[in-house]
């Protein structure tokens, strides 16, 4: 408000006047108290003098007192020093009495550590730490000891672990020996005898137990040490992990691929030794491992062994190796079963391996049968006397029609070749070899009998049949060889009943006639005989084709010829001789061969008529062809004794009727009786007939070009009219397949 109303100068003047008023009041007040202040200062000066005098008196008195108490102070200090020394000596004596046992134990601890007596050292350490040091823990050296105790404990733990590693390494190296001894003991109690060379083990080693071969003390010490250290659980886990790693290492098949029996033996010995050691640890320690732990390892082993066994059984090079490995596995199973391990899965693998074994046998016997077939001379066996007869026949079931005891019965010709005897022997050898696999598998007699019959059936129906099938296709076989082979199958077929009796005598199974598997020998040898007979037909036809390759017809000759072609004469002569060698075969083989040959001849003759390579022909050419056909018909009327000639002549009926129709020109009968059951030309093919007429027309047309005779032109026109009349009679889309002629 002062500044707003411009009164600042006036306000400043009034403020200065107020200050002056207060200055005067202060001056007046000070003048009023001045005399009291002067009196106070005077009084203080007098007190100062008195204080100085008092200080002087006190200093003198103190000096006198100090001088008089100096000797007493010296005596008191000496007394205090001696008291301290006495108290220290007593305390030192008491401390030494407490520390001496600790130091002695500590020295004992160091001595035990130097001698590697870790378990007593651990006990000493426990005594020091829990019983003595708590009473003297106020001393510095006890702190140093306490700091060093974990180092000692760690050293003991590491040393015990090192001993455990040595123990594990030791049992790993001795597992094979332990397994060998265990399996040897099992072998001695059974009929097995292929496990190992007994010279590798001394009699002293054979009598030792597992605990004699392996020192388990390091394991027990290590277990106790870790128990005391409170790390038993860690130790159990560590031990189980190490043994599991060893198990995986043992289960790896080292060197088995070379298929050496020693490698298989070593593999099984290692596994047996491993589980025998684990079984010992289970029964000599408290809960270090449990039955469940061993079962886990055994399940792992089963999985690996079954996998390895399956692969190895399939890749074994021969049946003997499979049989030896099977014997090893049987002993392996029996050994571990004695320690309480379940081996049912391994028995299943062995049963599966029987198939691999039989497959190997079948492959081996395939080579044997092939050798027999290739090396046989395919001639009947000749024996000169009774001794030679029995020496030749041996156990083959054959009953000759002659009296073999009479001398005039010799020399005797047996109806079969050596192939029969050798094949029968090999079949019996196969049966004996196959049944070996069932030994020690605890199979019933019925199961063994059933498996043996099935494997024998495979041998007969697959292996032997395949070999015969393969052999009969060989290009070097002759008709005589195939004929003898067919003979041989007859007697092998008859011997199958004796093979069934032989199997029953080996297995000892009682046959009830219902559930027994029958041998397929009858059908097998019947099929083999059929194969040989089919091959006979093929060889005959092939030989006939060679004759037909010599055919060289002139289809447009100027004159007719009634004599058969030379190749037809040779063909029929060969066929008659060939069929004569087949008469001795059973089941009308000769008749079948005769029918097959006639059909083949007919087809080849018909092929000449149907081929498109022949463009022209005339009646003279057909008459020549008719002569060859007539020779074949004459042969078909009486080719062999007991052959129905009607059935053979009808084979040529179609060709005969069509040739006769064209030559005789009996067209009125043909057209009037067409498609009638009583027709004389019922078998004539209209398609083939038209084809022949076209060729004859072309042949006649060639003459009319150079001839002006009306008869020739009329004859050509005659054929054209015939063809035109036959066209409606030809079946729609009925075109017969043409067979090319190689001539």
Beta strands, then each sheet from edge to edge (+ up, - down):
strand 1: 382-383
strand 2: 412-413
sheet 1: 1+ 2-
end
